[in-house]
């Protein structure tokens, strides 16, 4: 079951300059965002645990994003 509502995804497309957006595109972007968010979450939790913490910090999330950028997700 998806976690992110479709309306905010459509607003992101519009803010980026799209005049019209198909529902299939909105759903596809939502799915991609949820998958990336899940992977970042899992890796952020691993970093927090490795540091001996139970609380995931913003620094954990930012570190994972930096690592993913090095990997080049495209």
C-alpha positions in Angstrom: 0.0 0.0 0.0 1.5 3.3 -1.0 2.4 5.8 1.7 2.7 9.0 -0.3 -0.5 10.6 -1.7 -0.6 11.4 -5.4 -1.6 15.1 -5.1 1.8 16.2 -3.7 3.5 14.3 -6.4 1.5 16.1 -9.1 2.3 19.5 -7.4 6.0 18.6 -7.7 5.6 18.0 -11.4 3.7 21.3 -11.8 6.3 23.2 -9.8 9.0 21.8 -12.0 7.1 23.2 -15.0 4.8 20.5 -16.3 1.6 21.8 -17.9 -0.1 18.4 -17.8 0.9 15.2 -16.1 -0.6 11.8 -16.7 -1.7 9.8 -13.8 0.7 7.0 -14.8 3.6 9.4 -14.5 2.5 10.5 -11.1 2.2 6.9 -9.9 5.6 6.0 -11.4 7.3 8.9 -9.6 5.5 8.1 -6.4 6.7 4.5 -6.6 10.3 5.6 -7.4 10.3 8.1 -4.5 8.9 5.5 -2.0 11.5 2.9 -3.1 14.4 5.4 -2.7 13.0 6.6 0.6 12.9 3.0 1.8 16.5 2.3 0.8 17.7 5.5 2.4 15.8 4.6 5.6 17.3 1.1 5.7 20.9 2.4 5.2 20.3 5.3 7.7 19.2 2.8 10.3 22.3 0.7 9.6 24.6 3.8 10.1 22.8 4.7 13.4 23.2 1.1 14.7 26.9 1.0 13.6 27.4 4.2 15.7 25.8 2.5 18.7 22.6 4.6 18.5 18.9 3.7 18.3 18.0 7.1 17.0 18.4 7.8 13.3 19.7 11.4 12.8 19.6 13.8 9.9 23.4 13.3 9.6 22.8 9.6 9.0 20.3 10.4 6.2 22.6 12.9 4.6 25.5 10.5 4.8 23.5 7.9 3.0 22.5 10.3 0.3 26.1 11.3 -0.2 27.1 7.6 -0.5 24.2 7.0 -3.0 25.4 10.0 -5.1 28.8 8.5 -5.3 27.2 5.2 -6.6 25.2 7.2 -9.3 21.7 5.8 -9.1 20.8 6.7 -12.7 
